[in-house]
Amino acid sequence: MSLAPVLSARQERIVEILRAMPSITTVDLAVRLGVSGETVRRDLQAMADDGIVQKFHGGVSLHRDVQESPFQLRLRSNVSAKRRLAQQVSALLPDGASIVLDNSSTACFVAEALAERRGLTVATPSLEVARALAQSGDRHTVMLPGGTLRISDMTLAGANALRFATQLHPDYLVVSVASLSARGGCLDFDPFEVEFKQAVCPHAGTVIVVADASKFEAPGLITSLPWQDVQVLVVDRALPDDLARATEGIRIVTAEEAIDG
């Protein structure tokens, strides 16, 4: 197996889907991704060669012997885009702000970008995000909920974590999502992640959604945030027409845009 497999955007989506379900048929996967069966089979063969997935007749699942969690694999995908997005987010947030970051791989890059800022109070259910912020020493206050540790992505989940989320009133809620959908809003697969975002959203001063272009109309299962709950959308490319129409009234910031604060 490759020691450091690098996933394409579509392969990251495959990992996201398999993270939400034990297995899926090749036909269903092609439909979810909106590509041909042959395209999916090429992706799956490459991922099987790297030991990320295991194929069976007509379908696929994550490989039982994968040494890295799906989350660690996501940290290796679209790295340059996520770093650009993280720098954009950092430019939007003033020193001294209170912020909630979710448990996404993008949030880890945002935390790295924020580490050298000063005086932030950051709440997150993610130990990986907390670790990235801790690199700055005592510059920031980092808050973690109680809960059950989900080893796959080092997230503190469960009822205690959701109770913690309902008590937060941050200046900014910064999240990534599985999909930006013109029809469905911001979509995710994992019920806990959806509930965490929905618990914080009503009490946040500004909701910022961060997503690279691989999330445009990507597969998703549950609406975590409808468009009317989002104030800022940070992306790395111009939105396609349908998404642009759906997000009218939302401030759109692209990776190339110079932010004036």
N, C-alpha and C positions, 0 to 999 in steps of 0.2 A: 504494500500500500504506500502511496506517496506520503511523505512525512508532512507536507504542508500543501494540501490540495487547495487550489484557488478556484472558486466557483464563479461562473458567469451569473448574470442577473437572473436568467431563467432557471439555472440550476439552484440558485438560492430559493426561488419560488417553490421548486420541487421539495427542497428540505423543509420549507415552511409548511407545505401541505402534509408531508409525511410526519411532521412533528405533531400535527393535529389528529392524525389517524394512523393506526398501525400499518395499514397497507392500502394500495389503490391499484386498480387495473390500469393498464397502459392507455386504454381507450378513454377512460374517465379522466386520466391525467391530461391527455391531449385536449379534451374538451375544456377543462378548467384553465389550461394555459392558452387556449385559443390558437394552437399550432397543429401541424399535421402529426400523425402517428409516427412517421419516419423521423421527424425532428425530435420527438420525445425519445424514440428508441436510441438515437445517436447520443443524446444527453445522458440517458440512463446507462448506456454502455461505457461512456467515459467515467461516469460516477461509480459504476461497478468496478472498473479497472483500478480506481483509486481506493476502493474499499469503503465507499460512503454508503452505497445501497446494495441490496442483494435482490436479484431478479428471480422470479418464479414464473411458471407458465401463465402468461397473460397479465402479469402484474409485478409490483415492486414494493419493497419495504426498506426502511433504514437498516443498515448492516448491523447485526448484533455485536460484532467485534470492533465497531468504530471506536477508536481511542479518544477522539475528540467529540464532545457533545455537539448536537446541531447548532447550539448557540455559538460555540467556538468556531464552527465552520462559517457561520454568518458573519463573525467578526473578520473573516478573511475575504469576504466578498464585497465588491464595489468600494474598496477602501478609499481610493482617491476621491470619489464622489462624496462619501460620508465625511471625509475630513474637510472638504470644501464647505459642505453644508454646516458642519460643526462650527467652523470659523464664522460663518454668516450668523448663526444663532448667537455665538458669543458677542458679536458686535451689537446685537439687539438688546442685550441684557446689561443693565447698569450695575456697577459695584454696589454692594449692600442690599441687593434684591433678595427676596425669598422666592425659591423656585422648587417645583416638583418635577423630577425627571422620571420617566417610566423605566422599564427593564429591557428596553430594546437594545440591539447592537448599536444602532445610531446614537442612543443615549450615552453609550460608553465613549464614543468619539466626542460628543458634546461635553461630557465631563472632563475629558482630557484638555479640550480647548478652554474650559472654564478654570482649570486648576491654577493657572497663573494669575487669575483675577483676584480681587480682594473683598472680603467681608460678605460673601454670599452665605445664605442659609439654604441648604439643599436637602429636601426630603426625597427618598427613593426606596422602592422595595428591592432594589438590585444591589447585591454585594459587589458585583463587578463595577458598577457605577460608583459606589462608595469608595472602592479601592482606587479607582482612577482619580477621584478628588483628593484622596488621602495623600497622593504623591506631593501635594503642595504643603504638607505639614499642617500647621494650625491656621492657615489663611482663612478657612471656611468652617462653618458649622454644618455637620452632616447628620441627618436624622434618619434612622431606620425603624421600621415597624417591628412588632413582634409577629410571630407566625411560624409556619412550617417551611423549612428550607427545601426548595425544589432544586435538586442537584443538577438537573439538566441545564439550567441557565442561572443558577445561583440566585434565585429569587425567593424572597420571603413572601409566601402566599398564604391564603386561607382567611378565615373570618376575622382574626385579629388584625391582619394587614388591611383588610377592607374597612374595619372600624377606625383604624388609624387614618385612612384616607379621607373618611367623612369629616374628620376634625381639622383638616388642613385648609387654610385660607391663603394660598400663596399669591404673590404678585404675578407670577407666571407659571403656567402648566406647559411643559415642553414634552411632546410625545412624538413617536413615530408609529406608523401603522402598516398593516400588511398590504393595503390597497387604497388608492384614491379613486373613488367611483363617482361618476357624474350622477348616477341614479341613486346610489346607496349612501353616499357620504364617505366617511372614513371607516374602512372595514378591517376587522381582525378575525383570527381563528380562535384564540384562547379565551374562554369565558372569564377567567380571573383578570386577565389584562383588560378586557372590556369593562368589567365592573370597577376596577381600580380607576381607570380614566373617567368613567361616568360618576364615580363618587367624588372626585376632586373637581371636576369641570364646573359645577354650579357655583363654587366658591372662589374660583381663580379670577384674578384681575384680567389677565390676557391669556388666551389659549393659542399656543404656537404648535402647528403640526409640521414635522420635518420629514421629507420623503424624496428619495432620488427617483429618477425617471422610470426605473424598473417597477415602481409601484403604480404607475398610471394605468388604471383599468386592469390591474392584476387580479388574480383570484382572491376572494375574501368571503367570509361566511356571516359575520355578525357586524351590524353597525355599532361602532364604538362611539363615534361622534358625528352627529348630523352637521351639515355645512353651516347651519345657523349658529352653532356653538363655537365656531372657529373664527378667530380674528386675524391671524397671520398664518400664511402657508409658505414655507421655505423649501424651494425645489432647486434642482440643478439644471433644468431645461424649461423652456417655454411650455406651457400646458397645451395639450391638444384642444381643438375647438370645443368639444362637448364639455370637457372639464373647465375650460375658461368660462363658458357660459354658466355652469353650475356654481362657480366660485365668485361670481360677480359680487362686489361689496367686501370681499376679503382682501387684505393686503397681501400681494404676492411678491415675494423676494426671491430672486434667482441668485445662483452662485456667482454670476458675473456682475450683479448689480452692486454698485457702491452704496452702502447703507449710510444714511445721514442721521441715524438714531431714531 
